[in-house]
Amino acid sequence: MFDSIIPLLSDPTAWAALVTLIVMEVVLGIDNLIFISILSNKLPLEHRSRVRRIGISLALIMRLALLSMIAWIVSLTAPVFTIMDNAFSWKDMILIAGGLFLVWKATKEIHHSVDPAQSEDLLEKDKAEIVISNVGSAIFQIILLDLVFSIDSILTAVGMTQHLPIMVVAVLVAVTVMLLAADPLANFINDNPTVVMLALGFLLMIGMVLIAEGFGAHVPKGYIYAAMAFSGLVVGLNMWSRRASMRKAAARQAAQAELNRRETAEPGV
């Protein structure tokens, strides 16, 4: 193992591949992190951080396990059957299944967000008596999506470099970034209802992209993340404008209160 690492340390191409792969793994991890954040925010407060750490740790374990089976992972791209001149591999079927799950989950969460009526969902916040089922259900759903995103992540890594140490380091760095960003991102999403709806929209779009790729329609990831970044920027500007308006309104109220106090105060006070 060390004999294969030492030559890479002095290879500029290997360092360039490592930096590029780390960036790609971090970007691909955003999808996974958004899903984990939304799912964990539906749990009671004392369980959220633990479930996030468990979910991200499972993502790391799954990615490292898949890296040890690269030959098998690559074989998933081989066609298994053909329907109407369209060949489907195990990778395609996994992407389609994961995409359908994401579309179903995002649609369900959007419905819960706009429907004020109580539901019987196992992940309902207010049902403390089923906390254990909540945590178990959340972790199970995280595992399902971890599998889909992990296979996509590893296949991306294999397409960018053939050096296993570079892939391992990139995965470790990307998952470390996810661990550091998990709580701040989840808290930000939870504190801003507009961002919650935007994040659910992202999951819906990502699900549709996974389904499209499963059917052989390649969608450049750059377009997807550019759209996400632009939408995030618009929402950020809207939040900044709203907060600025609130500060101005508070300042006017304070000034009016001070003026009223002076008008009602007795002379000499």
VOZALUM-612995 format. One line per field, with one value per residue (C-alpha): x, y, z. Coordinates in nm, 4 decimals, decimal comma. Layout:
<nodes>
x <- X|... $
y <- Y|... $
z <- Z|... $
</nodes>
This chain:
<nodes>
x <- 0,0000|0,2729|0,4766|0,1875|0,1406|0,5024|0,5387|0,2115|0,3456|0,5905|0,3516|0,1869|-0,0765|-0,1776|-0,2125|-0,4228|-0,6440|-0,6771|-0,7854|-1,0311|-1,1757|-1,2126|-1,4085|-1,6273|-1,6906|-1,7820|-2,0220|-2,1807|-2,2095|-2,4333|-2,7282|-2,6774|-2,6317|-2,9524|-3,1512|-2,9975|-3,0619|-3,4292|-3,4891|-3,3105|-3,4921|-3,8185|-3,6864|-3,6988|-3,4186|-3,2125|-3,1824|-3,1053|-2,7295|-2,6790|-2,8794|-2,6820|-2,3518|-2,4776|-2,6002|-2,2750|-2,0665|-2,2682|-2,2003|-1,8254|-1,8353|-2,0375|-1,8026|-1,4915|-1,6533|-1,7436|-1,3882|-1,2658|-1,4941|-1,4105|-1,4083|-1,7629|-1,8752|-1,7422|-1,9257|-2,2541|-2,2341|-2,2570|-2,5981|-2,8305|-3,1334|-3,2652|-3,6068|-3,6909|-3,3226|-3,2429|-2,9934|-3,0259|-2,7468|-2,7604|-2,6301|-2,9209|-3,1745|-3,0214|-3,0315|-3,3943|-3,4961|-3,3103|-3,4599|-3,8118|-3,7544|-3,6279|-3,9213|-4,1664|-3,9988|-3,9659|-4,3279|-4,4484|-4,2526|-4,3783|-4,7336|-4,6743|-4,5288|-4,8322|-5,1004|-5,1708|-5,3588|-5,1824|-5,0650|-4,9843|-4,6265|-4,3761|-4,1456|-4,3938|-4,2162|-4,4834|-4,5208|-4,2739|-4,4063|-4,2608|-3,9164|-3,7426|-3,9382|-3,8605|-3,4859|-3,4944|-3,7059|-3,4794|-3,1608|-3,3153|-3,4080|-3,0630|-2,9020|-3,1096|-3,0028|-2,6443|-2,6251|-2,7421|-2,5199|-2,2218|-2,2364|-2,2665|-1,9750|-1,7474|-1,8215|-1,7345|-1,4069|-1,3220|-1,3814|-1,1366|-0,8425|-0,7239|-0,5275|-0,7073|-0,5168|-0,6346|-0,9948|-0,9700|-0,8211|-1,0814|-1,3671|-1,2251|-1,1866|-1,5337|-1,7028|-1,5098|-1,6446|-1,9947|-1,9557|-1,8443|-2,1229|-2,4064|-2,5265|-2,4899|-2,6683|-2,9471|-3,0007|-3,0075|-3,2637|-3,4746|-3,4738|-3,5762|-3,9015|-3,8280|-3,5001|-3,6826|-3,9081|-3,6090|-3,4174|-3,7163|-3,7297|-3,3612|-3,4303|-3,7179|-3,4925|-3,2097|-3,4545|-3,5694|-3,2071|-3,1274|-3,4279|-3,3244|-2,9690|-3,1029|-3,2856|-2,9672|-3,0270|-2,7085|-2,7679|-2,4485|-2,4040|-2,2756|-2,6195|-2,7848|-2,5522|-2,5527|-2,9329|-2,9120|-2,6558|-2,8647|-3,1814|-2,9906|-2,8576|-3,2079|-3,3429|-3,0433|-3,1038|-3,4729|-3,3881|-3,1356|-3,3936|-3,6596|-3,4249|-3,3214|-3,6888|-3,7489|-3,4534|-3,5828|-3,9334|-3,7905|-3,5837|-3,8911|-4,0929|-3,8161|-3,7916|-4,1692|-4,1737|-3,9005|-4,0892|-4,4090|-4,2196|-4,0789|-4,4184|-4,5857|-4,2992|-4,3443|-4,1282|-3,7915|-3,7928 $
y <- 0,0000|0,2470|0,1512|0,2720|0,5957|0,7234|0,7714|0,9675|1,2244|1,3586|1,3384|1,6759|1,4956|1,2911|1,6058|1,7738|1,4647|1,4613|1,8263|1,7867|1,4682|1,6251|1,9149|1,6721|1,4525|1,7550|1,8837|1,5400|1,5158|1,8258|1,6201|1,3615|1,6277|1,8126|1,4888|1,4004|1,7544|1,7581|1,4081|1,4680|1,7988|1,6057|1,4238|1,5521|1,8014|1,5703|1,3061|1,5231|1,5663|1,1975|1,0821|1,3188|1,1793|0,8230|0,8952|1,0572|0,7862|0,5233|0,7141|0,6981|0,3271|0,2548|0,4513|0,2866|-0,0572|0,0126|0,1317|-0,2100|-0,3635|-0,1369|-0,4241|-0,5178|-0,1517|-0,1067|-0,4248|-0,2600|-0,0529|-0,3627|-0,4014|-0,6541|-0,6339|-0,4222|-0,2636|-0,0926|-0,0615|0,0939|-0,1131|-0,1086|-0,1940|-0,2496|0,1052|0,2378|0,0445|0,1675|0,5277|0,4931|0,3378|0,6082|0,8814|0,7493|0,7344|1,0939|1,2181|1,0357|1,1635|1,5248|1,5305|1,3876|1,6448|1,9324|1,8104|1,8017|2,1541|2,3069|2,0923|2,2089|1,8899|1,6375|1,3218|0,9704|0,9883|0,7978|1,0976|1,3456|1,5745|1,5931|1,2197|1,1600|0,8114|0,6788|0,8390|0,5014|0,4259|0,7777|0,7311|0,3844|0,5020|0,8027|0,5921|0,3314|0,5988|0,7567|0,4175|0,3760|0,7150|0,6676|0,3580|0,5446|0,8480|0,6294|0,4264|0,7480|0,8973|0,5953|0,5642|0,9337|0,8721|0,5722|0,7833|1,0499|0,8450|0,4851|0,5334|0,3855|0,5967|0,9168|0,7943|0,7027|1,0404|1,2294|1,0353|1,0915|1,4669|1,5005|1,3126|1,5209|1,8362|1,6857|1,6147|1,9728|2,1250|1,8943|2,0730|2,4326|2,3442|2,1543|2,4370|2,6945|2,4900|2,4374|2,8091|2,9302|2,7858|2,9314|2,7396|2,4203|2,4460|2,5316|2,2287|2,0037|2,1451|2,0560|1,6983|1,6753|1,7975|1,5624|1,2711|1,3535|1,3798|1,0361|0,8867|1,0546|0,9231|0,5778|0,5893|0,6963|1,0718|1,2347|1,5641|1,7686|1,8163|2,1693|2,2845|2,1300|2,2868|2,6210|2,6248|2,5334|2,8068|3,0676|2,9689|2,9816|3,3273|3,4564|3,3174|3,4621|3,8079|3,7805|3,6882|3,9746|4,2211|4,0988|4,1308|4,4796|4,5804|4,4367|4,6332|4,9541|4,8922|4,8257|5,1445|5,3475|5,1979|5,2763|5,6334|5,6771|5,5353|5,7751|6,0659|5,9683|5,9415|6,2922|6,4382|6,2876|6,3623|6,6526|6,9651|6,9323|6,5521 $
z <- 0,0000|0,1025|-0,2049|-0,4215|-0,2242|-0,2160|-0,5956|-0,5987|-0,3500|-0,6077|-0,9019|-0,9856|-1,1928|-0,8895|-0,6755|-0,9450|-0,9652|-0,5861|-0,5632|-0,8521|-0,7044|-0,3581|-0,5092|-0,7049|-0,3994|-0,1848|-0,4520|-0,4941|-0,1156|-0,1061|-0,2335|0,0388|0,3058|0,2111|0,2367|0,5749|0,7040|0,6051|0,7398|1,0721|1,1286|1,1573|1,4639|1,8232|1,8914|2,1128|1,8377|1,5350|1,5654|1,6488|1,3462|1,1199|1,2478|1,2055|0,8519|0,7406|0,9099|0,7236|0,4003|0,4740|0,5579|0,2452|0,0203|0,1637|0,1337|-0,2293|-0,2990|-0,1872|-0,4519|-0,7452|-0,9952|-0,8905|-0,8971|-1,2499|-1,3556|-1,2547|-1,5714|-1,7926|-1,9650|-1,8012|-2,0306|-2,3164|-2,3609|-2,6911|-2,7880|-2,4502|-2,2478|-1,8691|-1,6239|-1,2498|-1,2080|-1,4175|-1,2115|-0,8849|-1,0112|-1,1219|-0,7886|-0,5933|-0,8103|-0,7607|-0,3859|-0,3809|-0,5900|-0,3614|-0,0455|-0,1652|-0,2896|0,0412|0,2431|0,0249|0,0810|0,4584|0,4464|0,2754|0,4436|0,8016|0,8907|1,1136|0,9422|1,0545|0,9260|1,1363|1,1164|1,2646|1,5110|1,7773|1,8453|2,1264|2,1933|1,8668|1,8889|1,8546|1,5380|1,4153|1,4526|1,3001|1,0051|0,9451|0,9526|0,7190|0,4635|0,4951|0,4265|0,1087|-0,0280|0,0947|-0,1254|-0,4355|-0,3792|-0,2802|-0,6025|-0,8052|-0,6104|-0,6558|-1,0268|-1,0619|-0,8774|-1,0954|-1,4051|-1,2852|-1,1553|-1,1363|-0,8116|-0,5113|-0,2494|-0,4217|-0,4135|-0,0439|0,0545|-0,1505|0,0122|0,3622|0,3043|0,1494|0,4348|0,6909|0,5238|0,5384|0,9109|0,9786|0,7663|0,8752|1,1905|1,0596|0,7345|0,9109|1,1616|0,8821|0,6863|0,9988|1,0925|0,7474|0,6065|0,2620|0,2507|0,3517|0,0457|-0,1752|-0,0434|-0,1103|-0,4618|-0,5013|-0,3895|-0,6369|-0,9177|-0,8178|-0,8138|-1,1654|-1,2811|-1,1338|-1,3150|-1,6420|-1,6108|-1,5324|-1,8683|-2,0469|-2,0723|-1,9451|-1,7646|-1,7057|-1,3314|-1,3884|-1,5044|-1,1987|-0,9444|-1,1293|-1,1034|-0,7348|-0,6705|-0,8549|-0,6656|-0,3378|-0,4252|-0,5018|-0,1739|0,0121|-0,1361|-0,0469|0,3140|0,3356|0,1972|0,4434|0,7394|0,6285|0,6104|0,9582|1,0976|0,9403|1,0764|1,4240|1,4063|1,3048|1,5898|1,8370|1,7086|1,7293|2,0823|2,1877|2,0292|2,2096|2,5373|2,4961|2,4055|2,7119|2,9502|3,1889|3,1371|3,3000|3,3002 $
</nodes>
